[in-house]
Amino acid sequence: MDKEKQLIDELNEITGQIEKEPEKAEYQEKRVKKLFELASLHLFQPGEKYLEYLNLAFSYSQDNDYLFGIGKTNHLKGMREYSLMNYDKAIELYETALQYYDQVNAEVEIASLYNNLGLVFTGLTQYQQAIDNYKKSIVIFKKHQYISGLSNAYNNLGIVHKYMKNYRKARNYYLLDLELSQKTNNIQTMARAYNNLAGLYVQQKKYTEALDAVKKSAQYHKELNNFQALTNNLMIYSQLLFVNKNRKSCFRMLNKAQSYAKKYQNKRALITIYEMKSIFYQKDAQYKKANYYFKLYHQFYLEMFNQEKAQKLAELQALLEKRDTEKKAIMATAIAVSHEMRQPMMVLDNISKVGVKR
């Protein structure tokens, strides 16, 4: 069954319970949390479907003086604004959420919020403030032994220290993330930790360590059937093989990456692979192949650029028709659609349980 349909069926069942016992607070709270689950399905997707669910959740929360629900609504809206790189708005919403969480002592949610504030300040390159918030989240996650949140906070601390070129601390935090992931046998976060370690080692030109880390990351991504991430792993793998002068294996690995990129329609990866092949073949004095892949790279790059440009123009036109007076919102959207997200997003899980989120 489609996940959204399943959640809507569950929501309707709760609504039926409320009609029978309208004074029972437990059912009112369950309805709000189910709306949060529905909103989370659309939170980072185009359009405003997420907002329909959040507005309903907010309305029900206000009607029943459900402070946690009001706080969570602001928290989720802040995550959406962060994903659009509207950092000031995200901070404003997070601070509002924190006020409500404090009133109901929702400590794990507060920890999650501090972690997300850290992401915002990382995006703003205000690194010390990011570190301060990540560390606040760690104190609470440790208190509640919430391993998933703790693992994510360590990962994010590793990222911010890498940006600061403090590679020793970055490595230590990535290893803490890996240690927790191994204890809980979380393959997804193990893959992430090894991938981050590989990137760090490449920056330090520690190619042997990088090669070992990216092999492990690729292995876990294959187990997870995460072929987009696996494609990226294979691209890094091939680059390291080329640096180590293992040209034959390098091109074999790039061919695998190219096959996955085509199969799963990963256009950005495919363009990068064509560019890598053109460069590597040129350095290997295989000029005919280098020229062939350079032409493919140029062709596909122009096609993707034109497609994205047309899509952005269409989105902006629709926004202009809908909000012709909201110039600020239009400008923010124009900026947001021209960038990719620069930080890992904290996606909620087990949202129906208070205090069990990331």
N, C-alpha and C positions, 0 to 999 in steps of 0.2 A: 504494500500500500504506500502511496505517496506520503511522505513525512508530513507535509502541511495538511493534507486531508485527514490524516490520523489525529493530528493535534486539534484540528477544528472539531472532529467528532468528540474528542475528549472534552473540549471546551463546551460543546453543546450539552454533554452529559452533566458537567458541573453546573451549567446554567439551569438545567432541569432540577438539580438538587437545591439550588438557591430559590427557585420558584416554590418548592415545597417547604423549605425552611429559611426564609429570607433573613432571619435574625442571626443565623449561625455564622460567626465571623470566619470560621475555618474554611467554609465554602467560598466566601468572598475573597479570601487570600489566595486560595487555590486557583480561582479564576484569573486573578491578576498575574500570578506566576505562569499560568499557561499562555497568557497573552505575551509575556516576555519571551517564552520559547518560540512563539510564532514570529515575533519581531526579530529575534536573532537569526531566523532563516533568511531575512531580507536586509539585515543591518548593513552589509557591505556590498549590496547589489544596487544597480541603477534603479532610479525611481524612488517613490516615497511610500511604498507598501508598508515598510517597517513603521512609518510614522502613524499609520492608521491604527496599528495594534498598540503602539506606545501611547497614543492619545486616549484610547479606550482604557488602558491600564491606569493611566494617570487620573482619569475621570473617576473610575471605580475606587481608586486609592483615596482620592480626596473625599468622596462621598462617605467612605467608611473610616476616615481618619487613620488610614493604613500608612504610617510614616515610612516603613521599609519600602513599600511600593512606590511612593513619591521619590525616594532617594534612588531607587533602582532605575526608574524612568529617566532621571537626569543622568545617571551613570551611563546608560546605554546610548542616550543621545550624545553624550560626550565622546563615546567611542566612535560614533558615526562621524562627528565633526573632526576628530583626529584623523580618521581615514581619508578625509577630504583635505587634510593639511590646514584646516581652520583652527590653528592651535589656540589662539586667544579664546575663542568660543568654547573649545573643549575644556580649557582650564576653568572657565566660568561655570560650566555645567558640572564638572567634577567637584568643584568647591561647594556648590549647592547640594550635590549628592552627599558629600561628606557631613554636612550639617544634619541631614536626616539620619544617616547611618549612626552618627554619634548619639543621637537621641534614643535609638533602639539597641545600642551596643552591638551592632553587626560587625564584629571585629574582622572576620575573614573577608567580608565585602570591603571593609576599610583598607585592608592589606592589598586587595586586588586594585582598589582605586589608587593607592599610592604607587603601585607598580605601573598603572596606566599613566599617571602623572609623570613618572620617570620617562616613559616613552615620549610624551609631549615635549618635555624639556630636552630630551635627546634630539628630537626633531628640530628644536630651536637652537641647538648647539650650546645650550646652557648646561654643560656637562656636570658641574658640581651639584646643581640643583637636582639633576637627574639621579646622580649617585645617592644623594640624601634621601630621596623618595624611595629608591629601590631598597635602601638599607632599612627604612621604616617598615616597608612591606615584609622584609625578611624576619624582623623581630616578631611580628605577629604570626607569620606563617610557621615559624619555629614553635611558637607557643601552642599553636593548634595542631602541630605535626601535619600540616597540609603540604605534602610532598610535591604535588603538581605545581602549586603556586611558588614554592621555594625554588624548584628547578627552573621555572621561567624567570624568576628574579635574578638568579645566578647567571643565566644565559644573557639577560639584558645588561647586567653589570659587565659581563665580558665584552659585549658589543661596545658599550660606551668607553671602556678602557682601551679597546682597540682603536677607536676613533681618536683617542687622546695619545695614541702611539705608546701607551704603557703596556707593552706586549707581555711582560711577566705577569702582571695582575690579570690581564685579559685571559691568559692561559690558565691561571689558577681558578678563575671563575668558571671557565668552560669545563675544566676538569671536575669541579664541584657539581656542575650540572650533569656531567657524564656519570659521576659516582652515584648520584641519586637515581638517575635513569636506569643504571644497571641493577641497583638494589630492588627497584620496582619492576624490572624487566620491561620498561617502556621503550619499545623499539623506535617509536616515532621520535622521542626526544634523544635517544641514543644517536639516531641518524643525524639529528640537528647538531648535537654536540661535536660529532666527528667532522661534520661539514664545516662548522665554525673553526675548529682546530686546523683543518686543512687550509682554509683561507688565511688564517693567522700565520701558519708556517710558510705559506707562499710569500707573504709580505716580508717575512724574515729571511727568505731564501733558504729555508731549511727543507729542501726538496724531498729528501728521503722520508722525513717525518710526515710531510704533506701527502706524499704518495700513499703511505700506510693508512693515514686518516681517511683519505678520500675513498680508498678501497673499501673500508669498513662502512662508510656512509652509503656508498653505492649498494653494498650488500643488503643493508637494512631497508633502503628505499625500494629495492627489488622485492624484498619480502612483503613490504607494505603495498606493492603494486602502485607506488607513487612514481609514475614514469616521467612526469614533468621534472621532479627533483632528480631522478636518476639520470635524465638527459643532461642536466647541469653538472652532475657528478662526473659523467663520462667526458664532458668537455674539459673540466679541470684535469681529469686523469690524463687525457691526451696531451694537454699542454705540458704536464710534468714529464711525461714520457719523451716529448720532443726536447725538453731542456736536458734530459738525461741521455740524449742522442739515440734513443730507441725509436727511430723513425718509422720502422715497419709497424710496430705495435701502436704507435701514435695514430697512424692513419687508419688502422683497423678499429681503434677505439672511436675515432671520429665518425667512421662509417656506421658504427652501432648507434652513436648519438644522433646521427642524421636520420637513421631508420626510425628511431623513436619519435623524433621531432616531426617527421612526416606523418607517421601513423596517428599521433595524437594532436596534429595540427597546431604545433607550437611554432608559430611563425617567427617569433623573436629569436628563439633558439636556432632555428634553421638558418636564419640570416647570419647569425654569429658563427655558426659552423662553416658556412660558405666563406665568410671572411677569414676564419682561421685556416681553412684549407688553402685559400689563395696565398696567404702569408707563408705557411709552412712549405707548400710546394715551391714557392719562389726561393725560400732559403735553402731548399733541397735541390735547387737548380733544375726543377721539373717545370720549366716555364710554360709549356703548352697547357698543362693541368692548372697551373697557377692562373693563367689567363682565363681559362674556362670557368673556374670557380669565382674569379673576380667579377666576370660578367653576370653570373647567377646572383652573386651578392648584390651587385648594383641594381639588377632588375627587380629582385624581391624587396630590396630596401625601398625603392621608389614606389612600388605597389603598396606596401604597407603604409608608407608615409601618406600617400594619397587617400587610402581607405580611412586611416585614422583622422586625417584632416577633414574629410567629408563627414565622418561620424561626429566629430567635435562641433563642426559648423551646424549640423542638424540638431544636436543637443542644445546648443546655444540659441538657435532660432526658436526651438520649442519653449525654451526658458523665457526668451524675450516675449513671446506671445502670452505666456502664462503670467509673467511677473514684470511687465514692462516698466513698472515704477521702482522695482527693487534693484537698483543699480549695484549696490554693494554685493548682494547675493550673486548676481550675474558675474561680477568680476571674480569673486571667490571661486565660483564653479569653473570659470575659464582657466584660472590658474591650476585648480585641482586636476582637471582632466588632462593637463599636459605633463603631469608627473606620475611616477609610480610610487607606491608606498615604500618608505625607506626603512621601516622598522617592522619587526614581527608583531602581529596583532594578537592581543589576548582574547581568544574566543571563549565564550562561556560554555561550560558543560554542567550537567546535573543542575540545571537552572531551577528545577522545581524544589530543590532543597536549599533552605536559607543557609548562607555561609559556605556553600560548597561550589565556588566558582573560581575561575582563573582570572 
